Amino acid sequence: MKAIVRAVDDAARQLSIASDTARLDAELLMAEALHIDRDKLILSPPSREVPKRFWSMVKRRSKGEPVAYITGRRAFWNIDLHVGPGVLVPRPDSEVLVASAIEHFEGTEGPKRVLDLGTGPGTLLLAALDIWPKASGLGIDVSRRALAYFAANARRLGFEDRAKFKLGDWAENLIEQFDLILCNPPYVAEGAELGPGVSEYEPDEALFAGETGLDAYRVLAPQLPRLLSPGGLAAVEIGYDQAMPVTQLLERDGLMAKAANDLAGRDRALLLTWV
Ligand SMILES: C[S@@+](CC[C@H](N)C(=O)[O-])C[C@H]1O[C@@H](n2cnc3c(N)ncnc32)[C@H](O)[C@@H]1O
């Protein structure tokens, strides 16, 4: 058996104590250590020595550090984002916001102006700009570190002319209307248990929103109606058990909410449109 394949097997065994996705983690770390993509690693593993840095990466992962912080990147929808300490690692569940937007704008030219509230490394906005080449947008975040990743990602993906960012507290002082509003705010209740490594490594301001997890929605609720264009869509991520309380907060001034499911079939977003 090739040394590389054996090392991935060994690492997957070691990581199974700390991670539910041990084999995937080991493959991603090896692919990164070899500077090849994971498909190539799986389909034709190279015959060479195991890079030394692979084992230090495995050690970091075994202590709970997210794979994306170790490799410095994470795929989201159709783009690759650079991420690291200080930003939330994009989650596949958030792709429901993008899929819902595609469905909403099907058969049209798509949104012209897109707003991403709590943009982090640019996750939702940059995915949207990749889908609709004529669109431009604004990403707002309260974290300077997150916006540094946003700027670097926008540049690397060639979107710097279409993707602007602003340091701010949600949409405070923003006077513009957008055809598409994407928002994945923090929605975890303070003190709630999260998966291994999440609260130890990922930033509190990206995760927690007060005692009930609803604080960010309370601020966003009065802002959304003035920001959404006629015929537009605001797609807001929620926790799987928050559809009812967040609907009560966000359905106001003529906005109507419909829940959308994640890959596991649980409520994961509210889709707001004008009645
Ligand atoms: C759950 S993360 C989402 C990151 C990214 N949009 C994604 O979907 O992966 C929430 C983001 O909201 C930002 N945030 C928290 N409080 C904020 C506020 N008051 N105003 C603007 N952004 C805020 C955090 O810094 C973080 O980047």
The ligand as an ORCA input file, in Angstrom:
! r2SCAN-3c Opt
* xyz 0 1
  C     -23.213     33.216     11.517
  S     -21.950     34.306     10.967
  C     -22.270     34.300      9.222
  C     -21.062     34.494      8.346
  C     -21.343     34.267      6.862
  N     -22.356     35.185      6.373
  C     -21.809     32.844      6.606
  O     -22.985     32.670      6.274
  O     -21.004     31.907      6.740
  C     -22.595     35.837     11.529
  C     -21.815     37.060     11.119
  O     -22.511     38.209     11.635
  C     -21.559     39.134     12.090
  N     -22.197     40.028     13.066
  C     -22.466     39.806     14.381
  N     -23.044     40.879     14.921
  C     -23.170     41.810     13.937
  C     -23.689     43.132     13.877
  N     -24.190     43.712     14.968
  N     -23.662     43.786     12.707
  C     -23.133     43.202     11.598
  N     -22.612     41.944     11.592
  C     -22.630     41.260     12.738
  C     -20.448     38.274     12.677
  O     -19.242     38.991     12.794
  C     -20.406     37.128     11.677
  O     -19.498     37.380     10.636
*
